[in-house]
Amino acid sequence: MADTTQLTALESFLQARPAIKYIPPSSHEYPSARKIWNSSRRDNPLAIVQPQSPSDVASLIRFARSQSLPFTLRSGGHNLEGRSIVDGALLIDLRALNAVTVAPDRKSAIVQGGVLQGELASRLWAEGLATPTGTIPSVGYVGWAIYGGYGPFSSHWGLGADQILGATVINPDGEIIAADEALLQGIRGAGGLFGVIIDLTIKVYPLTTLLAGAIIYDSADIAKTFIDFNAAYRSLLDSDPLPPELSVQQIAFNSPSAGRLLTATFVWSSHDIATGHAWAAKIAALAPALANTVAETTIPSLLASIDAVVPSSAYGAPSTHSIRSITPAVAETIGQHLATMPSDPGTMLSIHQLRGSSASTQDHANVFAAREPHYMFEILGYAVEETLSAQAIEWAVQMARGIERADPGNVLPTAYMSLCSTAAAASSDEVLRRVYGDKAGVVRDLKRGFDPGNVFSLTVPSL
């Protein structure tokens, strides 16, 4: 009955706002509109609305508050726990807000809240520009950036959060405001807690050449290959530190034709292509290589090539750790788990290395805690086949536990929010401590000050 009453009130409200697209559960569009990447999430929103302008979003927030109607926000729908949909909550889909506006001085751009990473990369590349993004083009850019934002350009220019110069936000009163410096500090690391981010002003950089591709290693014995690669990589870092323009992301995944494979995604974001090729040869020589696809390319093409090996949806859950070094003990533990990695294409391991520009606070206050150099593990316990998801989840959990047991003093005290499972947490304070460490109090105080009534209650993390 409550749903019927709430839908009636919503429909009455929307009659005066025909620009806002309305998709009720009875619509044939509802199943596709509610679809998110994590298919394990069964929740069904009360309804789905697709505002066409910032003022549309503001009016929806005012309406939801007046009705005590819970709501969630989404753009790409890639939250790995699937929390952009909640049973009985109104889903506000921001995808129509997808403008990218480059400043006249070509040093910054305004990116609206519904822009996907692939869209942003394509639009900037057409202008001879770039900015840090992740590697999956269908991920929403703002959600990626505000929680930290690891990716192939992090060592060169910093994390996604480090690019944020300004933000336009809808506050709990449904007002469109410019974020002040205090709020910007929270947005850089915990942005979803405070309001609807209509747009971000971010740094952009000139870039017209890119050398990138996958180096695929002989993975017949993937455990040995992983151990040998990381031993050689440690030696390389000790003798010849990587330049900031270079990113090496290790990925273990299931190829439909070759089975389990260990690869290194090589990205060189500099005009000095000759030096980039020399580095590609060094990385390829760290273990016996089957193929080397490193070549001059574009950022949009790079993202498309990575997207081709990632399922469009899957069932399961992630695990994660951040560690200071892939020591021999850690490498052996990971290698053992790679040897038993479930064969579903949704099950993967991806390793990001935080170094260079990312391993500092940059020029702006932020609440992203993990700033010492480290490796962040995406242990993706997912499966395209739902019946295999429990096996994938257990594999991911056991790998994470194994890493911690192998070298507990090597594990950072904080975990990456976008991969941190919150389901088992005893309290929101526990989640805040695990993600934000000694900055947890700053996050909590900002939330209390900006949203004391917890209008934005269905946030990440939930408080």
C-alpha positions in Angstrom: 0.0 0.0 0.0 2.9 2.4 0.9 4.4 1.8 -2.6 1.0 2.7 -4.2 0.7 5.8 -2.2 4.3 6.9 -3.0 3.9 6.2 -6.7 0.7 8.2 -6.8 2.4 11.1 -5.1 5.4 10.8 -7.5 3.2 10.7 -10.6 1.2 13.7 -9.4 4.5 15.6 -8.9 5.8 14.6 -12.3 2.7 15.7 -14.2 4.0 19.3 -13.9 7.5 18.3 -15.0 7.1 16.5 -18.3 10.8 16.8 -19.1 11.7 14.2 -16.4 11.3 10.8 -17.9 9.4 8.4 -15.7 9.7 4.6 -15.7 7.4 2.8 -13.3 7.7 -0.9 -12.5 4.8 -1.5 -15.0 6.8 0.0 -17.9 8.4 -2.4 -20.5 11.6 -0.2 -20.1 11.8 -0.9 -16.3 13.9 -4.2 -16.5 16.6 -2.6 -18.7 16.6 0.7 -16.9 17.1 -1.0 -13.5 19.9 -3.2 -14.8 23.3 -2.7 -13.1 26.6 -4.5 -13.4 26.3 -6.7 -10.3 23.4 -8.9 -11.2 23.4 -10.4 -7.7 21.5 -7.3 -6.5 17.8 -8.3 -6.6 16.4 -5.0 -5.3 13.7 -3.3 -7.3 13.4 0.5 -7.1 10.0 2.1 -6.4 10.4 3.7 -9.9 13.1 5.2 -12.1 13.3 8.8 -13.1 15.7 10.3 -15.6 16.1 14.1 -15.1 17.2 16.1 -18.0 18.8 19.1 -16.2 20.3 20.1 -12.9 17.0 21.9 -12.0 15.1 18.7 -12.6 17.4 16.9 -10.1 17.0 19.6 -7.6 13.2 19.5 -7.8 13.4 15.7 -7.3 15.5 16.0 -4.2 13.1 18.6 -2.7 10.1 16.3 -3.5 11.8 13.2 -2.1 12.7 15.1 1.1 9.1 16.4 1.5 7.8 12.9 1.2 10.5 11.2 3.3 11.1 9.1 0.2 14.4 7.3 0.1 16.3 7.6 -3.2 19.5 6.4 -4.8 21.6 7.8 -7.6 23.3 6.2 -10.6 25.1 6.9 -13.8 27.1 3.8 -15.0 25.6 1.4 -12.4 29.0 -0.1 -11.7 29.1 0.0 -7.9 30.5 -3.4 -7.2 28.1 -4.2 -4.4 25.2 -3.0 -6.6 24.1 -0.3 -4.2 22.8 2.1 -6.8 19.5 0.2 -6.5 17.6 -0.3 -3.3 14.2 -2.0 -2.8 11.4 0.6 -2.6 13.7 3.6 -3.1 13.4 6.0 -6.0 16.2 5.6 -8.5 17.4 8.9 -9.9 19.3 8.1 -13.1 21.8 11.0 -14.0 22.8 9.7 -17.5 21.2 12.6 -19.3 23.6 15.0 -17.6 26.5 14.1 -19.8 28.1 17.4 -20.9 31.9 17.9 -21.0 33.1 21.5 -21.3 36.7 22.3 -21.7 37.9 25.7 -20.3 39.3 28.3 -22.7 42.8 27.9 -21.2 42.5 24.1 -21.8 43.8 23.4 -18.2 40.4 22.3 -16.8 37.0 20.9 -17.8 33.6 20.7 -16.3 32.2 17.2 -16.3 28.6 16.5 -15.5 27.5 13.8 -13.1 26.2 11.4 -15.7 29.3 11.2 -17.9 30.9 7.7 -18.4 34.6 7.3 -18.4 34.7 6.3 -22.1 32.7 9.4 -23.1 35.1 11.6 -21.2 38.2 10.0 -22.6 36.8 10.3 -26.2 35.8 13.9 -25.8 39.1 15.0 -24.3 41.2 13.0 -26.8 39.4 14.8 -29.6 40.7 18.0 -28.1 44.2 16.7 -27.7 43.7 16.4 -23.9 43.5 13.7 -21.3 42.8 13.2 -17.6 43.1 10.2 -15.3 40.3 7.7 -15.7 39.9 4.0 -14.9 40.0 1.4 -17.6 36.4 0.4 -18.0 34.6 2.8 -20.3 31.1 2.1 -19.0 31.9 3.2 -15.4 30.5 6.5 -14.3 33.4 9.0 -14.1 32.2 11.0 -11.1 31.6 8.0 -8.9 35.1 6.6 -9.9 36.8 9.9 -9.2 35.2 10.9 -5.9 36.2 7.7 -4.1 39.9 7.9 -5.1 40.2 6.8 -8.7 43.1 4.4 -9.5 43.9 4.0 -13.1 46.6 3.9 -15.8 47.5 7.6 -15.5 47.6 7.8 -11.7 51.4 7.8 -11.4 51.7 10.5 -14.0 49.0 13.0 -12.9 47.5 11.6 -9.6 44.3 9.8 -8.6 40.9 10.8 -9.9 40.2 12.6 -6.6 43.4 14.7 -7.1 42.0 16.2 -10.3 39.0 17.8 -8.6 39.2 21.6 -8.6 35.5 22.4 -7.9 32.1 20.9 -7.7 28.5 21.8 -8.1 26.3 20.0 -5.6 22.6 19.7 -4.7 22.4 20.0 -0.9 19.8 18.4 1.4 17.5 21.4 0.9 17.4 20.8 -2.9 19.6 23.9 -3.6 22.2 23.9 -6.3 25.4 25.3 -4.7 29.1 25.5 -5.4 31.1 23.4 -3.0 33.3 25.4 -0.6 36.8 24.2 0.4 35.6 22.3 3.4 33.1 20.3 1.3 35.6 19.8 -1.5 37.9 18.1 1.0 35.2 15.5 1.7 34.3 15.2 -2.0 37.9 14.2 -2.7 37.6 10.7 -1.4 34.0 10.4 0.0 32.0 12.5 -2.4 28.8 10.5 -2.5 28.0 11.1 1.2 27.2 14.8 0.9 24.7 15.4 -1.9 24.1 15.0 -5.6 27.2 16.0 -7.6 25.9 17.8 -10.6 29.3 18.4 -12.0 33.0 18.4 -11.2 35.6 20.8 -12.4 38.8 18.8 -13.1 42.3 19.2 -14.3 43.1 18.2 -17.9 46.5 17.8 -19.6 47.8 18.0 -23.1 48.3 14.5 -24.7 48.3 13.6 -28.3 50.4 10.4 -28.3 49.9 7.2 -26.3 51.9 4.0 -26.3 49.8 1.2 -24.8 48.9 -2.5 -25.0 48.8 -5.8 -23.3 51.9 -8.0 -22.8 50.7 -11.6 -22.4 53.0 -14.0 -20.5 53.3 -17.8 -20.8 50.8 -18.9 -18.2 50.9 -22.7 -18.5 52.1 -22.5 -14.9 50.5 -19.3 -13.9 51.6 -19.5 -10.3 55.3 -19.7 -11.3 54.9 -17.0 -13.9 53.3 -14.6 -11.4 56.1 -15.3 -8.8 58.9 -14.9 -11.4 57.4 -11.8 -12.9 57.1 -10.1 -9.5 60.6 -11.1 -8.4 61.9 -9.6 -11.6 59.7 -6.5 -11.3 61.0 -5.8 -7.7 64.6 -6.0 -9.0 63.7 -3.7 -11.9 62.2 -1.1 -9.5 65.3 -1.3 -7.2 67.7 -0.8 -10.1 65.8 1.4 -12.5 62.7 3.2 -11.0 59.8 3.6 -13.4 59.2 7.1 -14.8 55.9 8.6 -13.8 54.6 8.5 -17.4 54.6 4.6 -17.2 51.9 2.5 -15.7 52.1 -1.3 -15.4 48.8 -3.0 -14.3 49.0 -6.8 -13.8 45.8 -8.6 -14.7 45.0 -12.3 -14.4 41.8 -13.3 -16.3 40.2 -16.2 -18.1 40.6 -16.2 -21.9 38.0 -18.1 -23.8 40.6 -19.8 -25.9 43.8 -19.9 -23.8 42.4 -20.3 -20.3 44.0 -18.5 -17.4 46.4 -15.8 -18.5 48.7 -13.3 -16.7 49.1 -10.0 -18.6 50.6 -6.6 -18.0 48.7 -3.7 -19.3 51.4 -1.2 -20.4 50.6 2.5 -20.7 53.1 5.2 -21.6 51.6 8.7 -21.5 54.4 10.7 -23.1 55.3 12.1 -26.5 58.7 10.3 -26.2 57.6 7.2 -27.9 61.2 5.8 -28.4 61.7 5.8 -24.6 58.3 4.2 -24.2 59.2 1.3 -26.5 62.4 0.8 -24.5 60.4 0.5 -21.3 57.9 -1.9 -23.0 60.8 -4.2 -23.9 62.0 -4.2 -20.3 58.5 -5.1 -19.0 58.1 -7.8 -21.7 61.4 -9.4 -20.6 60.3 -9.8 -17.0 58.8 -13.3 -17.8 58.5 -15.4 -20.9 56.1 -13.5 -23.2 53.6 -15.1 -25.6 52.5 -11.8 -27.2 53.2 -8.1 -27.0 50.5 -5.8 -28.4 52.1 -2.5 -27.2 51.8 0.1 -30.0 50.9 3.7 -30.6 47.1 4.0 -30.0 44.5 6.3 -28.4 43.0 6.4 -25.0 39.5 5.5 -26.3 41.0 2.5 -28.2 42.9 1.4 -25.0 39.7 1.5 -23.0 37.8 -0.4 -25.6 40.4 -3.2 -25.7 40.2 -3.7 -22.0 36.4 -3.5 -22.0 36.4 -6.4 -24.5 37.6 -8.9 -21.8 35.2 -7.6 -19.0 31.7 -9.1 -18.9 28.8 -6.6 -19.2 27.3 -8.0 -16.0 28.1 -10.7 -13.5 27.1 -12.2 -10.1 29.3 -12.1 -7.0 31.3 -9.7 -4.8 34.8 -8.2 -4.6 37.6 -8.5 -2.0 40.5 -6.2 -1.7 43.7 -5.4 0.2 46.3 -2.7 -0.3 49.9 -3.8 0.5 53.2 -2.0 0.6 55.1 -4.6 -1.5 54.5 -7.8 -3.3 57.0 -9.7 -1.2 58.0 -13.3 -2.1 55.6 -14.6 0.5 52.7 -12.6 -0.9 53.6 -13.5 -4.5 53.6 -17.2 -3.6 50.2 -16.9 -1.9 48.7 -15.1 -4.9 50.3 -17.5 -7.3 48.7 -20.5 -5.5 45.3 -18.9 -5.7 45.7 -17.9 -9.4 46.4 -21.6 -10.1 42.9 -22.4 -8.7 41.1 -19.4 -10.1 37.6 -20.4 -11.2 37.4 -20.5 -15.0 34.4 -18.1 -15.4 35.2 -14.9 -17.4 33.9 -12.8 -14.5 36.6 -14.0 -12.1 39.8 -11.8 -12.2 42.7 -10.3 -10.3 43.8 -6.8 -11.2 46.7 -5.1 -9.4 47.1 -1.3 -9.4 50.4 0.3 -8.2 50.1 3.6 -6.4 53.3 5.6 -6.9 54.5 8.9 -8.4 52.0 11.7 -8.2 49.4 9.6 -6.5 51.7 8.9 -3.5 51.2 12.5 -2.1 48.4 14.7 -1.0 48.8 16.8 -4.2 47.8 20.5 -3.9 44.4 20.1 -2.3 43.0 18.8 1.0 41.3 15.4 0.6 40.2 12.4 2.7 41.8 9.7 0.7 43.9 7.9 3.3 46.2 5.5 1.5 48.9 7.7 0.2 52.1 5.8 0.9 53.3 3.8 -2.2 51.4 0.5 -2.4 49.7 -2.1 -4.6 45.9 -2.2 -4.5 44.3 -5.6 -5.3 41.0 -5.9 -7.2 40.1 -9.5 -6.3 37.0 -9.9 -8.4 34.9 -12.8 -7.1 32.3 -12.7 -9.9 30.9 -15.1 -12.4 28.8 -14.7 -15.5 27.1 -17.9 -14.6 25.1 -17.3 -11.4 25.6 -20.9 -10.2 29.3 -20.4 -10.2 29.2 -17.1 -8.2 29.5 -18.7 -4.7 32.7 -20.4 -5.8 34.1 -17.2 -7.2 33.2 -15.2 -4.0 34.9 -17.9 -1.9 38.0 -17.8 -4.1 38.3 -14.0 -3.7 37.7 -14.1 0.1 40.4 -16.9 0.5 42.9 -15.0 -1.6 42.4 -11.8 0.5 42.8 -13.8 3.7 45.8 -15.6 2.4 47.5 -12.3 1.5 46.9 -11.0 5.0 48.2 -14.2 6.6 51.3 -14.3 4.4 52.6 -10.9 5.5 50.3 -9.1 7.9 52.7 -6.3 8.6 52.8 -5.5 4.9 49.0 -4.8 4.7 47.9 -1.2 4.8 45.4 -0.4 7.6 42.9 1.2 5.1 41.1 -0.4 2.1 39.8 1.1 -1.1 36.2 2.2 -0.8 35.1 1.2 -4.3 36.2 -2.4 -3.6 35.5 -2.6 0.2 32.7 -5.0 1.1 30.5 -3.4 3.7 28.0 -6.2 4.1 29.8 -7.8 7.1 30.7 -4.6 8.8 29.4 -4.2 12.4 28.8 -0.5 12.1 29.3 2.5 9.8 32.1 3.7 12.1 33.9 0.4 11.4 33.6 1.1 7.6 34.8 4.7 8.1 37.8 3.5 10.0 38.7 0.8 7.5 38.4 3.2 4.5 39.5 6.5 5.9 41.7 5.7 8.8 42.8 8.8 10.7 40.6 10.9 8.4 37.4 9.1 9.5 36.5 11.8 11.9 36.8 14.5 9.2 34.4 12.5 7.0 31.9 12.0 9.9 32.1 15.7 10.9 31.6 16.9 7.3 28.6 14.6 6.9 27.0 15.8 10.2 27.6 19.4 9.3 26.4 19.3 5.7 23.6 16.7 5.9 22.5 16.6 9.6 19.2 15.0 8.7 20.8 12.3 6.6 18.7 13.1 3.6 21.4 11.3 1.5 21.1 8.2 3.6 21.5 5.5 0.9 25.1 6.5 0.2 28.5 4.8 -0.1 29.5 4.2 2.6 26.1 4.1 4.4 26.1 6.2 7.6 
